[in-house]
Amino acid sequence: MYFKKIAALYWGGYLKKEIDDQVINSQKKEFKKLGDNVIFKAGGTIYHPENLKIGNHVRIGDNCFIMAIGGVEIGDGTILSRNICIHSGNHSYKSDTTVPYDNTYDNRKIKIGKAVWIGQNVNILPGISIGDGAIIGMGGTTVSKNVGVGEIVVGQGQRVLGKRDISKLDSAIESEAFFAKTYPPHL
């Protein structure tokens, strides 16, 4: 199976805007959708960018890995910290001919809503939906079940710590009060 891959191999920190725009725009046609004011930090890898939709005012941190074979959608104003691993497809283990898996994939779309904050070292499994304004805690959280609007979850069992004020969250999303829009990168 052939995988289309692009890599955001930046050398650390935000690039000067002209260089960043040149790099992103040169690869923009590879994406299903790449919104405005999207910043990729150093060392990330994306497989199947043709199945990846990224909204406006999104930040993707250092060393993020996105396997978009089954489709990945990232909403406006979302921030992904460092070392995030997103897999919208995984090997099928149900083979009758080879083990531990075969050459087919179990592909399931991942939808990450608007204004989501995903902390460092988070893994997101195929078929997951993360609601608008959710926060996924850092430190190795594996997202294996859907996360509701405004939920704050941490840890391997996705323990729910609380929920954001939905009326304030809706108002902020409606007015596009996204961090990355309000505070553009320092040049």
C-alpha positions as CSV (number, residue, x, y, z in Angstrom):
1,M,0.0,0.0,0.0
2,Y,1.4,3.4,-1.0
3,F,1.2,6.2,1.6
4,K,1.4,9.8,0.5
5,K,3.5,11.7,3.2
6,I,4.5,15.2,3.8
7,A,6.6,16.4,6.6
8,A,6.8,19.8,8.3
9,L,10.5,19.7,9.0
10,Y,11.0,23.1,10.6
11,W,14.1,23.8,12.6
12,G,12.5,25.0,15.8
13,G,10.4,27.9,16.9
14,Y,8.1,29.8,14.6
15,L,9.6,30.6,11.3
16,K,9.6,34.0,9.9
17,K,6.2,34.6,8.3
18,E,7.5,34.8,4.7
19,I,9.3,31.5,5.0
20,D,6.4,29.8,6.8
21,D,3.9,31.1,4.2
22,Q,6.1,29.8,1.4
23,V,6.4,26.4,2.9
24,I,2.8,26.0,3.8
25,N,1.5,27.4,0.5
26,S,3.8,25.2,-1.5
27,Q,2.1,22.2,0.1
28,K,-1.4,23.6,0.4
29,K,-2.7,21.8,-2.6
30,E,-1.8,18.5,-0.9
31,F,-4.4,19.0,1.8
32,K,-8.2,18.4,1.4
33,K,-8.5,21.8,3.2
34,L,-5.9,24.0,4.8
35,G,-7.4,27.1,6.4
36,D,-5.9,30.5,7.0
37,N,-3.4,31.2,9.8
38,V,-2.4,27.6,10.4
39,I,1.1,27.1,11.9
40,F,3.0,23.9,12.0
41,K,5.9,23.6,14.5
42,A,9.1,21.5,14.0
43,G,9.3,17.9,13.0
44,G,5.7,16.9,12.3
45,T,4.7,14.2,9.8
46,I,1.4,13.8,8.0
47,Y,0.3,10.7,6.0
48,H,-2.5,11.1,3.5
49,P,-2.8,14.9,3.6
50,E,-5.5,14.6,0.9
51,N,-7.8,13.3,3.6
52,L,-7.0,16.1,6.1
53,K,-9.2,19.2,6.7
54,I,-7.7,21.9,8.9
55,G,-9.8,25.0,9.8
56,N,-8.6,28.6,10.4
57,H,-6.4,29.8,13.3
58,V,-5.0,26.3,14.1
59,R,-1.7,25.5,15.8
60,I,0.0,22.1,15.4
61,G,2.9,21.6,17.8
62,D,6.3,20.0,17.5
63,N,6.6,16.4,16.4
64,C,2.9,15.8,15.7
65,F,2.1,12.7,13.7
66,I,-1.2,12.6,11.7
67,M,-2.3,9.4,9.9
68,A,-5.2,10.8,7.9
69,I,-5.9,7.6,5.8
70,G,-9.5,7.4,7.2
71,G,-10.0,11.2,7.2
72,V,-9.2,13.8,9.9
73,E,-11.0,17.1,10.5
74,I,-9.6,19.7,12.8
75,G,-11.9,22.7,13.6
76,D,-11.2,26.4,13.7
77,G,-9.1,27.7,16.6
78,T,-7.9,24.3,17.8
79,I,-4.5,23.9,19.4
80,L,-2.5,20.7,19.3
81,S,0.5,20.7,21.7
82,R,3.7,18.6,21.1
83,N,4.0,14.9,20.3
84,I,0.3,14.4,19.4
85,C,-0.4,11.1,17.6
86,I,-3.7,11.0,15.5
87,H,-4.5,7.7,13.8
88,S,-7.7,7.6,11.6
89,G,-6.8,4.1,10.4
90,N,-5.1,1.0,11.8
91,H,-4.0,-2.4,10.5
92,S,-6.7,-5.0,10.4
93,Y,-5.9,-7.9,12.7
94,K,-8.8,-10.0,11.4
95,S,-6.7,-11.6,8.6
96,D,-7.0,-15.3,7.8
97,T,-3.6,-15.3,6.1
98,T,-1.1,-13.3,8.1
99,V,-0.5,-12.3,11.7
100,P,-0.4,-10.0,13.7
101,Y,-2.2,-8.1,10.9
102,D,-2.6,-7.9,7.2
103,N,-2.2,-5.2,4.5
104,T,-5.7,-3.8,4.9
105,Y,-6.7,-0.9,7.1
106,D,-9.7,-0.3,9.4
107,N,-10.3,3.3,8.5
108,R,-12.5,5.5,10.6
109,K,-12.8,9.3,10.5
110,I,-11.6,11.5,13.4
111,K,-13.4,14.8,14.0
112,I,-11.9,17.4,16.3
113,G,-14.2,20.3,16.9
114,K,-13.6,24.0,17.2
115,A,-11.5,25.6,20.0
116,V,-10.2,22.3,21.3
117,W,-7.0,22.2,23.3
118,I,-5.1,18.9,23.1
119,G,-2.2,18.6,25.6
120,Q,1.3,17.1,25.1
121,N,1.7,13.4,24.4
122,V,-1.9,12.6,23.6
123,N,-2.9,9.7,21.3
124,I,-6.2,9.8,19.4
125,L,-7.6,6.5,18.0
126,P,-9.7,5.9,14.8
127,G,-13.3,6.9,14.8
128,I,-13.1,9.4,17.6
129,S,-15.1,12.6,17.8
130,I,-14.0,15.4,20.1
131,G,-16.6,18.1,20.8
132,D,-16.1,21.9,20.5
133,G,-14.1,23.5,23.3
134,A,-13.0,20.2,24.8
135,I,-9.7,20.0,26.6
136,I,-7.6,16.8,26.5
137,G,-5.0,16.7,29.4
138,M,-1.3,16.1,28.7
139,G,0.8,13.3,29.9
140,G,-0.2,10.3,27.8
141,T,-3.9,10.5,27.6
142,T,-5.2,8.0,25.0
143,V,-8.5,9.1,23.5
144,S,-10.4,5.9,22.9
145,K,-14.0,7.1,23.2
146,N,-15.8,10.3,22.2
147,V,-15.3,13.5,24.2
148,G,-18.3,15.8,24.6
149,V,-18.6,19.5,24.0
150,G,-16.6,21.4,26.6
151,E,-15.5,18.3,28.5
152,I,-12.1,18.3,30.2
153,V,-10.6,14.8,30.2
154,V,-7.3,13.3,31.4
155,G,-5.5,10.0,31.8
156,Q,-5.7,6.6,30.2
157,G,-9.3,6.1,31.2
158,Q,-10.3,9.5,30.0
159,R,-11.4,10.6,33.4
160,V,-13.7,13.6,33.1
161,L,-12.4,16.4,35.4
162,G,-15.2,18.9,34.6
163,K,-16.9,20.8,31.9
164,R,-16.4,24.3,30.6
165,D,-19.2,26.9,30.7
166,I,-21.0,26.1,27.5
167,S,-22.7,29.5,27.1
168,K,-19.4,31.3,27.4
169,L,-17.7,28.7,25.1
170,D,-20.4,29.1,22.4
171,S,-20.2,32.9,22.6
172,A,-16.4,32.8,22.2
173,I,-16.6,30.4,19.2
174,E,-19.3,32.4,17.6
175,S,-17.2,35.6,17.8
176,E,-14.1,33.7,16.8
177,A,-12.2,34.7,19.9
178,F,-9.6,32.0,19.1
179,F,-6.2,32.3,20.9
180,A,-4.3,31.9,17.6
181,K,-6.4,34.7,16.0
182,T,-6.0,37.1,19.0
183,Y,-2.3,36.3,19.5
184,P,-0.6,35.7,16.2
185,P,2.9,34.2,16.3
186,H,5.8,36.4,17.3
187,L,7.8,37.3,14.3
